[in-house]
Amino acid sequence: MGVAQGCQSLGKRLRLGIMGAAILAPVAAQAQASACKIPDRIAVPRLEQPRRDEAVRKPATTGYLLSMSWSPQHCAGGRNPRDPRDRFQCSGENGRFGWVLHGLWPETDNPGYPQWCRPAKIVPQPVLRQHLCMTPSAQLLQHEWAKHGTCMSPNPAAYFRSAEILFRAVRFPDMKTLARKPQTAATIRRAFAAVNPGVKPTMIAVSVDKQGWLSEVRLCLGARMKPAQCKPFQTGTRDGRTVRIAPIPPS
């Protein structure tokens, strides 16, 4: 069961407690290069609130973005593996990560997505522990809950479980092969579409850093959380842009 077949609406899933989308072992193996090891203790993240230049916005949600980060580039981009913020993901002590989930974001038909919809308490430790291999940063999990999740559910466990169901339904192309030579945004879109039945290249957004290295791939979803055509402001890097892909470091 892939993305197109496996994703039900978040609202229905939250109301009924549905957990039925398939979690595919081969997909997990592609998303993460080696086994993730959760430490005995997870640092408690700090509370997050909107900055002074960030407004609380509560427009009606008309779709979603599933934003997935290419961890090798995140860790290669000047990150300090000894820094507590990046140690779990980038030190290699807890696993070698490939694709990880940045977040599940509510969207609208125009720029100006919902954000910071209600005050957010600290995400409970059991929830952090359950999803740290999916999003390998306790602080990022807290941020995603505060900024995006509070606009989708009053319950962080339900929000992250829904994000996990969607993330685990995505099939990933062979990144080792793609990383052997420069790609374009178009070839990356096509590579994702080719392994995800029902997904078209126009439903996938590609994001690169300032040097042209692949940083994220985002799957555009409609109101019922099925893959949908990306809106013009969601598409990211233009098709012809050359994109380089950082390889997963050897173990």
C-alpha positions in Angstrom: 0.0 0.0 0.0 1.6 3.3 -1.1 0.9 6.9 -0.5 -2.1 7.3 -2.8 -3.8 4.2 -1.4 -2.7 4.4 2.3 -3.6 7.9 3.5 -7.0 8.7 4.9 -8.1 12.2 6.1 -6.4 13.4 9.3 -9.7 14.5 10.8 -11.3 11.1 10.3 -8.2 9.4 11.7 -8.2 11.6 14.8 -11.9 11.1 15.4 -11.8 7.3 15.0 -8.3 6.5 16.1 -7.5 4.8 12.8 -4.0 3.3 12.7 -4.4 1.2 9.6 -2.1 2.5 6.9 0.7 0.0 6.2 4.1 0.5 7.7 6.5 -1.1 5.2 9.8 -2.6 6.4 11.5 -2.0 3.0 10.5 1.7 3.1 11.9 2.1 6.6 15.2 0.6 5.4 15.4 3.1 2.6 14.5 6.0 4.8 17.2 5.2 7.3 20.6 3.7 6.5 21.2 1.8 9.7 19.3 0.9 12.9 18.3 3.9 15.0 19.2 3.7 18.7 17.2 5.7 21.1 19.3 6.9 24.1 18.2 6.1 27.6 17.5 9.7 28.3 16.1 12.3 25.9 16.7 16.0 26.8 13.5 17.9 27.5 13.0 20.4 24.7 12.3 24.0 25.4 8.9 25.5 24.9 8.6 27.3 21.6 6.5 30.4 20.8 6.2 32.5 17.6 8.9 35.1 17.1 8.0 38.7 17.1 7.9 38.7 13.3 5.6 35.6 13.2 1.9 36.0 13.4 -0.7 33.5 14.7 -2.7 32.5 11.7 -5.8 30.3 11.6 -7.1 30.2 8.1 -9.1 27.2 6.9 -6.9 24.3 5.9 -7.3 23.2 2.3 -4.4 20.8 2.0 -1.1 19.6 3.5 2.6 19.3 2.8 4.7 16.3 3.9 8.2 17.7 4.1 11.0 15.2 4.2 14.7 16.1 4.7 17.7 14.5 3.3 19.7 14.0 6.5 23.2 13.7 4.9 22.9 17.2 3.6 21.6 18.5 6.8 24.6 17.1 8.7 27.1 18.2 6.0 25.9 21.8 6.0 28.1 23.1 8.7 26.5 21.2 11.5 28.5 20.4 14.7 27.8 16.8 15.6 28.8 17.6 19.2 26.2 20.3 19.5 23.2 18.9 21.5 20.8 20.1 18.8 22.5 17.9 16.1 24.3 15.2 18.0 21.5 12.5 17.8 21.1 13.0 14.0 24.6 13.8 12.9 27.2 12.1 15.2 26.7 8.6 13.9 26.3 7.3 17.4 22.6 6.6 17.0 22.5 5.5 13.4 23.1 6.8 9.9 20.1 8.6 8.7 18.8 9.0 5.1 15.3 10.5 4.6 13.8 11.8 7.8 10.6 13.7 8.4 10.8 17.5 8.8 7.1 17.9 9.4 3.5 17.6 8.3 2.2 21.1 7.6 -1.4 22.3 7.1 -1.7 24.5 3.9 -4.1 26.9 2.3 -4.9 27.8 -1.3 -2.7 30.8 -1.0 0.5 31.7 0.8 -0.2 32.3 4.5 -0.5 28.8 6.0 -2.0 28.2 9.5 0.6 28.4 12.3 0.9 28.7 16.0 -2.8 28.1 16.4 -2.8 27.4 20.2 -0.3 27.4 23.0 1.8 24.2 23.0 3.0 22.4 26.1 6.1 20.2 26.1 5.7 17.1 24.0 5.5 14.1 26.5 8.6 12.0 26.7 6.9 8.8 25.5 5.8 10.7 22.3 9.3 12.0 21.7 10.8 8.6 22.2 8.3 7.0 19.8 9.1 9.4 17.0 12.7 10.3 17.4 13.9 7.9 14.8 11.4 9.5 12.3 12.4 13.1 13.2 15.8 12.8 14.9 15.6 15.9 17.1 13.6 16.4 20.2 13.6 20.2 19.7 12.4 19.9 16.1 9.6 17.6 17.2 8.6 20.3 19.8 8.8 23.0 17.1 6.7 21.1 14.6 4.1 20.4 17.2 4.0 24.1 18.4 4.0 25.7 14.9 2.1 23.2 12.8 0.6 20.4 14.8 -1.5 22.7 17.1 -3.4 23.8 13.9 -4.4 20.2 13.2 -5.1 18.5 16.6 -5.2 19.3 20.3 -3.2 16.0 20.9 0.5 15.8 20.0 0.4 12.0 20.0 -2.3 12.0 17.4 -0.6 14.6 15.3 2.7 12.7 15.2 1.1 9.4 14.7 -0.7 10.8 11.6 2.6 12.2 10.3 4.2 8.8 10.9 1.5 7.0 8.9 2.0 9.3 6.0 5.8 9.2 6.1 5.9 5.4 6.3 3.7 5.1 3.3 6.2 6.9 1.1 8.5 4.8 -1.1 11.9 6.3 -1.6 14.0 6.0 -4.8 17.6 4.5 -4.8 19.4 7.5 -3.4 22.8 5.9 -3.7 22.4 5.6 -7.4 21.0 9.2 -7.7 23.9 10.6 -5.7 26.5 9.2 -8.2 26.0 12.1 -10.6 24.3 15.5 -10.6 20.5 15.4 -11.1 17.9 18.0 -11.9 14.9 18.9 -9.8 12.8 17.3 -12.6 14.7 13.9 -12.5 14.3 13.8 -8.7 10.6 14.5 -9.0 10.3 11.7 -11.6 12.3 9.3 -9.4 9.9 9.7 -6.5 6.9 9.5 -8.8 8.2 6.3 -10.4 8.2 4.4 -7.1 5.0 5.8 -5.6 1.9 4.5 -7.4 -0.6 7.3 -8.0 1.9 10.1 -7.5 2.8 12.4 -10.4 6.0 14.5 -10.6 3.8 17.6 -10.4 2.7 16.5 -6.9 6.3 16.7 -5.6 8.3 19.8 -4.6 12.1 19.8 -4.5 14.1 22.1 -2.2 17.9 22.8 -2.5 20.3 24.9 -0.4 22.2 27.9 -1.7 24.9 25.7 -3.2 22.5 23.5 -5.1 22.6 20.5 -2.8 19.3 18.6 -2.2 17.8 19.5 1.2 14.2 18.4 1.1 11.5 16.7 -1.0 7.9 17.7 -0.2 4.8 15.7 -1.1 1.7 17.9 -1.8 -1.5 16.5 -0.3 -5.1 17.6 -0.7 -7.7 18.1 2.0 -8.2 14.4 2.4 -4.5 13.8 2.6 -4.2 12.1 -0.8 -1.4 13.2 -3.2 -2.4 16.3 -5.1 -1.0 18.8 -7.6 1.3 21.2 -6.0 0.2 24.8 -6.0 2.4 27.3 -7.7 3.8 28.7 -4.5 4.7 25.1 -3.3 6.7 23.8 -6.2 10.2 24.8 -5.0 13.2 24.5 -7.3 12.5 24.8 -11.0 12.7 21.6 -13.1 15.9 22.4 -14.9 18.0 23.4 -11.9 21.1 21.1 -11.4 20.9 19.4 -8.0 23.7 17.5 -6.3 23.0 14.9 -3.6 25.1 14.3 -0.6 25.8 10.5 -0.1 25.1 8.8 3.2 28.5 8.6 5.0 29.9 5.1 5.5 29.3 3.4 8.8 
